[in-house]
Amino acid sequence: MDRYAVIGNPVAHSLSPAIHARFAAQFGERIEYLALLAPLDGFRAAVERFFAEGARGANVTLPFKEQAYELADAPSQRAREAGAANFLSHGERGIVADNTDGAGLVADLRGNLGVRIAGATILMIGAGGAARGVLAPLLEQSPARLVIANRTEERARALAARFASRGKIEACALERIPRLDFDLVVNATSASTLGEPLALADDSMLRPGVVAYDMAYGAAARPFLQRAHARGARACDGLGMLVEQAAESYRLWRGRRPATREVIAELRAGRA
């Protein structure tokens, strides 16, 4: 039986084993997909041991995505642009790394939520690894304008400069967000992963008609989503992104992309 895992610390909460079990069932395939806890100082050893035991691939979650990219023998273009990887496979070329987060976000926004990215004005809150992993796929959709806002403006400017060749992108400090009619506001800050309120002094951009999307899901996304909902925005969490990036991983490993809508519905209903 082909073996896969999601590797992180912590990782027991991960929905990935349930998601991939449902994907395999769609095709009548038998796979083993584990949640593998790696020591904070032992990620490389955990990956190398897992592959030495015959595993075919792994997803990587916090806090190891940058380390996953660094250990790869053959990183993809998406992984190189992100400087991080959430997908690993093992084969003739050694360890291959990719980043499926951006593809997952775009698929959720367009396919599941009906959000039009082409021509949209987008606000990305946060300039860390989560934002870096999705910027190139978002810019490939040709938004009219993308603004990165971050507590440390210099970090936002550095990230904007990194992707300047991909589209119209700019940066600002969190307290100096321009008063634009944003169509999409994406929360990519670490506040969500920690379940903390976003330090946003002015939330006037969270108006009716705006899609306010948190890349986290569940309890972690709740503070931002409640704030957006109270302002009249359409509030969406990142559960669909999680499932869509998993589907992209499954396709890369096994050559077929599973259907996702029913899986998302099951997870939201608590049946997974």
Secondary structure, 3 states (H helix, E strand, C coil): CEEEEEEECCCCCCCHHHHHHHHHHHHCCCEEEEEEECCCCCHHHHHHHHHHCCCCEEEECCCCHHHHHHHCCEECHHHHHHCCCCEEEEECCEEEEECCHHHHHHHHHHHHCCCCCCCCEEEEECCCHHHHCCHHHHHHCCCCEEEEEECCHHHHHHHHHHCHHHCCEEEEEHHHCCCCCCCEEEECCHHHHCCCCCCCCCCCCCCCCCEEEECCCHHHHHHHHHHHHHCCCEEECCHHHHHHHHHHHHHHHHCCCCCCHHHHHHHHCCCC
